[in-house]
Amino acid sequence: MGLDQYAMARKEGQEDQEIAYWRKHPNLQGWMENLWRMKGGQGEFNCVDVELNAANLEQLEYDLQFNQLPETTGFFFGDNSDDYYKEADQEFIREARQYLSDGYKIVYTSWW
């Protein structure tokens, strides 16, 4: 068991396309939960979607660059893995921006 995290490109009438997968990246989970709550999400942040727009991706890129992801812990979350996922996070942002420009929505979800 553990924290599994996914980012998908979603377009109506098409199957979701997985563009990123992380296993136990707790600080990214915390960042996404904060975004979800800012957008009105309530309750437990598990198995729910949060949509990212261009401004969200820009903020995520900034926060990653300056090591400002929130320190996040959870029973199944593992340890801080920001350095381990640094390149994968940057690749996710590049791909997500491309999908946005092609008319897709970008959605993050997780399960723990």
N, C-alpha and C positions, 0 to 999 in steps of 0.2 A: 504494500500500500504506500501511497505517497501522493504528492502534489503533481498532477499532470495538467499542463497548460497548452492551449492551442490558440492560434490566430488563423482566421479564415477570411478569404475574400468571398463575398456573397453578392449574387446578382439574381434578381427575381427571374424565375423560370429556369434556373440552372442549379446544378449541384454546387454546394460549397467547395471551395478549393483551399486545402490546407496550405498555408504559406509559412507557418512556423510552429515548432513544437519545443517545449521546454519541460524538463523533468526536475522539479524541486528548485525553482528560481524564486525563493520567497519574497525578496524585495520587489521584484516585478509584480508579484501577486498583490502586495501591499499597495503599489502604485496604481494598479488597475482597480483595486477595491476603492481607493480614494476617488478615482475618476467616476466609478459607478455611483458612489454615494453623492458626489457632486452633481451628477445627472439625475438624482432623485431615487436611486436604488435604496431599498430598505431591507432589513433582515440579514440572513446569512449569505455571504458571497461565496456560493458554491453551486456549480452547475447552472450559472446564469450568464447571459451574454451582456457584454458592454461594447457599444459601438465607438470606434475611434475615428475622428475626422482629421483633417489636415493640421489643424491647430493642436489637437491632442498629440499627434505624432511629433510635431515640432517641440512641444513641451517635453515629451518623453526623451527625445534626442538630447535636448539641453540637460535634463536631469541625469541622463546616463553619462554625458560628457563630464559633468561636474560632480559625479558620485553623490547625487541627491535623491536616490531612491530611498523610500522610508524603510528603516530597519523593521523587518517583519518576521514574526515567529509563529509557529503553529506545530501541533503534534506531528503532522505528516509532512511538514514543509522542508525539512532539511536545513542545512546551514547556508550562510551567505554565499551565493555563487555568482555575484556580479562580475567578477573578473573572468570567471570561466565562460560566461555567456556573452561577454562584451562584443565579440565579433558577430555572433548570431543575432544579438539585439540590433546591431547596426544593419545587418542584412535584412532583418524583418522590416525595419523602417524604410529602407530603400524599396523593397518589394511592395510594401503596403502603399507607398506613395504612387508607384506605378499602377497598381490596381485601382486606386482612387481616381487617377487620371483617366483610366479606362472605364469609369462608371460603376465600379464595384463599391460595396460597403465593406469596411474592415471590422471584424468582430473578434473579440477576445472572449474565451471561456476557459473555465478550469474545473477540475474535479479532484477532490481529496477525500 
